[in-house]
């Protein structure tokens, strides 16, 4: 009854095939436009073209990001009644630090950390687009000034044939950060790992609504991210976290150092970030909005 596709390959393939198969309802969720506000030239032209291609084959488009939705509306990707903002959300029952009262101590011990260490965490696929090159430059700068800082990277390795996959171990070695970094892959204990962090960062180039920030925010971890669509919806600068200009390593490092040296501000931002996530980005609310869309699509499919 409904064909619903997701993510970049889904953008190019799912809606087209759904229409070819004469499905009654074809929809797609935009997890973040393939371009951002800093995209230029041929890359932007192709990315916008791909998004418009997807829209042309869909009966409806769903959006996680308010800014992505506003762009599609302003640029007439489809009639307004065919564009729907559903947002994104996390399970606030799982990502609740009160559920893990001893995790910080036990998990830190497991990772070879003690309370003297300040931990900067990053959770993202191991690709350039997530801002890892800037992350390791920042780490090198911070480590030279604050030797007690450790960098906890939790990622999912991508096949080396993927164009922007990175070799995190090689970059760590090249920057002489082996003793400062802990690299984990494909973990299922994320709530416990967030309790180990003093700051969570995401220097990404492109996002829809970043789940890593929603999870960190729900766990009360103060957040720092690049000032791009998606990130700045979760983080209100100076209120629920800090934002820095995309790819600006100097300001990135400055923001990290600022929070690491100010425990009161970390506490304030962590509490405010948690309240924002619980107010706007829960799994249950997102699911209800999606169900309402499905109900509406099915009710009106003959029209």
Secondary structure as the mmCIF struct_conf table of DSSP 4:
data_model
#
loop_
_struct_conf.conf_type_id
_struct_conf.id
_struct_conf.beg_label_comp_id
_struct_conf.beg_label_asym_id
_struct_conf.beg_label_seq_id
_struct_conf.end_label_comp_id
_struct_conf.end_label_asym_id
_struct_conf.end_label_seq_id
STRN STRN1 UNK A 2 UNK A 6
HELX_RH_AL_P HELX_RH_AL_P1 UNK A 7 UNK A 20
TURN_TY1_P TURN_TY1_P1 UNK A 21 UNK A 22
BEND BEND1 UNK A 24 UNK A 24
STRN STRN2 UNK A 25 UNK A 30
BEND BEND2 UNK A 31 UNK A 32
BEND BEND3 UNK A 34 UNK A 35
TURN_TY1_P TURN_TY1_P2 UNK A 37 UNK A 38
HELX_RH_AL_P HELX_RH_AL_P2 UNK A 41 UNK A 57
BEND BEND4 UNK A 59 UNK A 59
STRN STRN3 UNK A 60 UNK A 63
BEND BEND5 UNK A 64 UNK A 64
HELX_RH_AL_P HELX_RH_AL_P3 UNK A 66 UNK A 74
TURN_TY1_P TURN_TY1_P3 UNK A 75 UNK A 76
BEND BEND6 UNK A 77 UNK A 78
HELX_RH_3T_P HELX_RH_3T_P1 UNK A 80 UNK A 82
STRN STRN4 UNK A 83 UNK A 85
STRN STRN5 UNK A 90 UNK A 90
TURN_TY1_P TURN_TY1_P4 UNK A 92 UNK A 94
BEND BEND7 UNK A 95 UNK A 95
HELX_RH_3T_P HELX_RH_3T_P2 UNK A 97 UNK A 99
TURN_TY1_P TURN_TY1_P5 UNK A 101 UNK A 102
HELX_RH_AL_P HELX_RH_AL_P4 UNK A 103 UNK A 110
TURN_TY1_P TURN_TY1_P6 UNK A 111 UNK A 112
TURN_TY1_P TURN_TY1_P7 UNK A 115 UNK A 116
STRN STRN6 UNK A 118 UNK A 123
BEND BEND8 UNK A 124 UNK A 124
BEND BEND9 UNK A 126 UNK A 126
STRN STRN7 UNK A 127 UNK A 127
HELX_RH_3T_P HELX_RH_3T_P3 UNK A 128 UNK A 130
TURN_TY1_P TURN_TY1_P8 UNK A 131 UNK A 131
HELX_RH_AL_P HELX_RH_AL_P5 UNK A 132 UNK A 145
TURN_TY1_P TURN_TY1_P9 UNK A 147 UNK A 148
STRN STRN8 UNK A 149 UNK A 155
TURN_TY1_P TURN_TY1_P10 UNK A 160 UNK A 161
BEND BEND10 UNK A 162 UNK A 162
TURN_TY1_P TURN_TY1_P11 UNK A 163 UNK A 164
STRN STRN9 UNK A 165 UNK A 165
HELX_RH_AL_P HELX_RH_AL_P6 UNK A 168 UNK A 174
TURN_TY1_P TURN_TY1_P12 UNK A 175 UNK A 176
TURN_TY1_P TURN_TY1_P13 UNK A 178 UNK A 180
STRN STRN10 UNK A 181 UNK A 185
BEND BEND11 UNK A 186 UNK A 186
BEND BEND12 UNK A 188 UNK A 188
HELX_RH_AL_P HELX_RH_AL_P7 UNK A 190 UNK A 196
BEND BEND13 UNK A 198 UNK A 198
STRN STRN11 UNK A 199 UNK A 202
BEND BEND14 UNK A 205 UNK A 205
BEND BEND15 UNK A 208 UNK A 209
HELX_RH_AL_P HELX_RH_AL_P8 UNK A 211 UNK A 218
TURN_TY1_P TURN_TY1_P14 UNK A 219 UNK A 220
STRN STRN12 UNK A 223 UNK A 226
BEND BEND16 UNK A 227 UNK A 228
TURN_TY1_P TURN_TY1_P15 UNK A 229 UNK A 230
HELX_RH_AL_P HELX_RH_AL_P9 UNK A 231 UNK A 234
STRN STRN13 UNK A 237 UNK A 237
TURN_TY1_P TURN_TY1_P16 UNK A 238 UNK A 240
STRN STRN14 UNK A 241 UNK A 241
STRN STRN15 UNK A 242 UNK A 244
TURN_TY1_P TURN_TY1_P17 UNK A 246 UNK A 247
HELX_RH_AL_P HELX_RH_AL_P10 UNK A 249 UNK A 260
TURN_TY1_P TURN_TY1_P18 UNK A 261 UNK A 261
HELX_RH_AL_P HELX_RH_AL_P11 UNK A 263 UNK A 280
STRN STRN16 UNK A 282 UNK A 282
HELX_RH_AL_P HELX_RH_AL_P12 UNK A 283 UNK A 299
TURN_TY1_P TURN_TY1_P19 UNK A 300 UNK A 302
#
